[in-house]
Amino acid sequence: MLATCIVANVSESSCLPLNCYLTEANKYQTIIENAQKADGIVRQKYHESKRGIQLLCLPENELKKAVPSASPVASLRDHEASCLSQLLRCKNVVAIGGVWEAPCCS
């Protein structure tokens, strides 16, 4: 028992059998608690990512159907967003000689 306590970095004065067992029990209790926390994190992340994982497991032809494709309507929305962004920048440009220095959406 003494050798076990010394290997476990426990001083000889506290190397009573009960102290050694309690120290070891506490160590393993901490390991178990940490494993339970890690398990919970992994389960949560899996739950959050489950739909994406399922999509990625689809055959290629089904995956192509599941992924949205660009459409002319979407392109228009992107253009409108770009114009709005440029207009907002124009709002913040200082007029020099009555002429706006930043190009605005045409």
C-alpha positions in Angstrom: 0.0 0.0 0.0 2.9 2.4 0.8 4.4 2.0 -2.7 1.0 2.7 -4.3 0.7 6.0 -2.4 4.2 7.1 -3.2 3.7 6.4 -6.9 0.4 8.4 -6.7 2.3 11.4 -5.2 0.6 11.0 -1.8 2.8 11.7 1.2 3.7 8.9 3.6 2.0 10.6 6.5 -1.4 10.6 4.7 -0.9 7.1 3.3 -3.4 5.4 5.5 -5.4 2.9 3.5 -8.6 4.9 3.7 -6.9 8.1 2.5 -5.4 6.3 -0.4 -8.8 4.9 -1.4 -10.6 8.2 -1.0 -7.9 10.0 -3.1 -8.2 7.4 -5.9 -12.0 7.4 -5.7 -12.1 11.2 -6.0 -9.7 11.1 -9.0 -11.9 8.6 -10.8 -15.1 10.5 -9.8 -13.6 13.6 -11.5 -12.7 11.6 -14.6 -16.3 10.2 -14.8 -17.8 13.7 -14.4 -15.6 15.1 -17.1 -16.5 12.3 -19.4 -20.2 12.9 -18.8 -19.8 16.6 -19.6 -17.9 15.8 -22.8 -20.6 13.3 -23.7 -23.3 15.9 -23.3 -21.4 18.4 -25.5 -20.9 15.8 -28.2 -24.6 14.9 -28.1 -25.7 18.5 -28.3 -23.4 19.3 -31.2 -24.6 16.1 -33.0 -28.2 17.1 -32.4 -27.5 20.6 -33.8 -25.7 19.2 -36.9 -27.9 16.1 -37.5 -29.8 17.6 -40.5 -26.6 18.7 -42.3 -25.0 15.3 -41.7 -28.0 13.6 -43.1 -27.9 15.8 -46.2 -24.2 15.1 -46.7 -24.9 11.3 -46.6 -27.4 11.5 -49.5 -26.4 10.1 -52.9 -25.0 12.8 -55.3 -28.2 13.1 -57.4 -30.4 13.6 -54.3 -27.8 16.0 -52.8 -28.0 18.2 -56.0 -31.8 18.3 -55.6 -31.5 19.3 -51.9 -29.1 22.2 -52.5 -30.8 25.4 -53.8 -29.6 26.6 -57.1 -29.1 30.2 -58.2 -32.1 31.7 -60.0 -32.6 35.0 -61.8 -34.9 36.2 -59.0 -32.1 35.6 -56.5 -29.7 37.5 -58.7 -32.0 40.4 -58.8 -32.2 40.5 -55.0 -28.4 40.4 -54.8 -28.3 43.4 -57.3 -30.9 45.3 -55.3 -28.9 44.7 -52.1 -25.7 45.9 -53.7 -27.5 49.1 -55.0 -28.9 49.7 -51.5 -25.4 49.3 -50.0 -24.0 51.8 -52.5 -26.8 54.3 -51.9 -26.1 54.1 -48.1 -22.4 54.8 -48.8 -23.4 57.8 -51.1 -25.4 59.2 -48.2 -22.3 59.4 -46.1 -20.1 61.0 -48.9 -19.4 64.7 -48.5 -20.5 66.8 -51.5 -17.6 68.6 -53.1 -18.7 71.4 -55.4 -22.2 70.0 -55.7 -21.0 66.7 -57.2 -21.1 63.4 -55.4 -17.7 61.7 -55.4 -19.0 58.1 -54.9 -20.7 56.3 -57.7 -24.3 55.5 -56.9 -26.3 52.6 -58.3 -27.4 53.0 -61.9 
